[in-house]
């Protein structure tokens, strides 16, 4: 039986995607080979400083946003938030992160690293941990390379892919997918060839219920989710 494919769109600088990682891990542990996540990026923080300054202009600006994510993280025991995040450390854009991560993904697709080690997924999480937990400016290529090297990724091969331009094409595909599916929220999960979606901070049980419905729904019958 083919696994249920779940398109997962997120921005690496998104606090709710940071929160949601534990749910993805639990879903994979629960459903194992019955589901397969396909990771894509949506540019919510493509121009982070200006966007936050504009959207939080009447709520304290960047410091107001910082206070907002502090309140979010305090609700989750499994997360840490460094005091310099969105304070002294303000990455200009998530786009460079997404580009680099697509380079890691291409290493897997091309068989240059073992797919079984799930290094693409591990690197996404390592980027989030480095930013939110350690206040690393993950938009900086030097920081990106340091994280990749710590995971044992072949840096020369990765640099070759980035120089050749292939990750740009993968990122462009994500831009197209975002337009096709109308994705504007991070994270967004899309199931059932686009007929079902869950946006934003959605609990584990709700996601699991959607998966179970698809697993038990006879082929060709419309889902009631």
Secondary structure, DSSP 4 states (H G I P E B T S, - for coil): -PPEEEEEEE-TT-HHHHHHHHHHHHHHHHHGGGEEEEEEE--TTTTHHHHHHHHTGGGTHHHHHHHHHHHHHTT-TT----TTBTTTB--S-SHHHHHHHHHHHHHHHTTSS-GGG-HHHHHHHHHHIIIIIH---TTSHHHHHHHHHHTT--HHHHHHHHHHTHHHHHHHHHHHHHHHHT--SSSEEEEGGGTEEEESS--HHHHHHHHHHHHHSPTTSPP--
